[in-house]
Structures are given as C-alpha cells and as structure tokens.
C-alpha cells in the first residue's frame, strides 16, 4: 500500500467521523507502527489536508482534523 493509499484511507475515515479521526485507527495499526503513523500525519499536515490536533503514544492516538482541502479531496475520492 502506497502512502497515497494510506492518506486516502485516513481522509475517508475522518470524513465519516465528522472531519476528525485517529490515523492509527483508520489504518488499523498498533503502537509498534506509531512512528510511521505520526510521519504520515505530519506529511498530510504538510500537504494542508489535515491539522494534527493531538498525539499520545500510550493511548495509540494520532488525532487529525480535516482542512477544507482535505474534506474536498476525501469527497472527491468517495464519489
């Protein structure tokens, strides 16, 4: 699975949850992949698709909120 595929999964999952979602949950990753999840969230933020709101390794949370660009791209991919 490419990074672009992972990004699309996170965008779709976040859109279904009113625009806010957990990267780790969307990708079904456990804490062993936390660094990869954080890197992906950071890449998504650099692309202006999301705003990184919160991360906590012990709870396996990397919470992001979709930007307008992210919402638009998620809706584009859903149709």
ROTOR-870935 format. One record per residue: x, y, z of N, C-alpha, C in turn. Coordinates in pm, whole numbers, plus 50000, padded with zeros to 5 digits. Last residue first. Example, Ala and Ser with C-alpha at 12.3 -4.5 7.8 and 13.67 -1.06 7.14 Angstrom:
// ROTOR-870935
512854977550708513674989450714512905000350787;513194943150780512304955050780513204967050780;
//
This chain:
// ROTOR-870935
483375096849564482395096449455482885088949335;485515096749731484365088749770483365087449656;487325114749630487685100549624486495091649656;485995138649692486345135449553486595120549537;485975138249969484705137249896484925133349751;488715141550016488035129550065486725127449992;489155167049904489825155349846489155142249890;487545182850074487305182549930487915170149866;488795178250318487385174550301487075173050152;491335189350264491195175150297489775170150277;490625216150228491265208850118491115193750139;489695222050481488765222650368489325215350247;491145196450691491035210250645490005210350532;490315173150947490405176550805490345191650784;492365166151220491115172351174491295176351029;493695138151400493785148551298492395153851266;495435121251648494165127151609494405138751512;496695093751726497195104851646495955110951583;497125071351990496275081551927497095091651849;497915051852179497925048952036497005058551959;498325058252438496935055352400496795052052252;501065062752438500505052952532499065049052500;501375083752248501875070352220501195059952308;499355107352129499695101252256500085086752229;498535138751981499115125351969499515120452108;496425161751813496835155251938497505142051906;496025174751565495485180351687496125174751814;497095184551258497405174951364496985181151497;494945190251001495645197151109495855186651218;495205180250655494725179050793495495188650883;496195189050415495005180650413494375179550551;498595202450368497395210150405496105202150396;500845187850352500075189150227498785197250247;501585187150615502415195050523501725197150389;499675168950706499595182850751500415191850658;500625145850585499295150750550499125165250591;503065143550721503065145550575501715151150529;502055138750977502855150650952502915153850803;500835114050937500025125550979500765138550952;503145099050875502085100650775501205112650809;504505100751117505135105950995504095108350887;502705087351281502975101451306503605107851182;502845061651169501585068851170501785083751191;505505055351223505045056051084503745063951074;505415055251504506315064651433505895066351287;503605033851552503265047551589504125057851514;503705006951522503835014951400503535029751424;503194996351765504514993551708504765001851582;500535001151827501535010851873502935008351816;498784990751524499034990751668500195000251699;496435001451276497814999251319497904999051470;494275008151110494264995751188495674991651229;493995032250995494895022850926494965009250996;492275044151176491895043651034492725033350957;493805043051411492565035251399492165033551253;495855060951350496175047151385494955038151372;494485085351308495265079251200495495064351227;491345093451406492605088051457493305080651344;489585123651303489825109351315491195106051369;487035145551195488125143251290488325128251304;484825147351027486015155250997487185153651091;482775129751099482555144251108483835152551096;483685104451023483565107951165483505123051184;484015103850753482885096250808482655099550955;486415117750736485205123750681483965116950738;488165098850840487945111350913486675118250865;488095079250640487685075850776487375088350857;489125094150422487775088450417487255085350557;491735100150517490795110750479489355105750480;492805074450551492655083350667491655094450636;492775065350285492055058050390491795067050510;494485084150164493075083550124492235076150227;496895077450289496315090850307494835090650274;497275052050184497095053750329496455067150358;497675058349917496555049749955496245051250103;500045073249941498835079849889497595071649924;501835053950023501475064750116500205071750070;500635021449908501435033749898501005043950003;500844988250000500005000050000500895012550000;
//
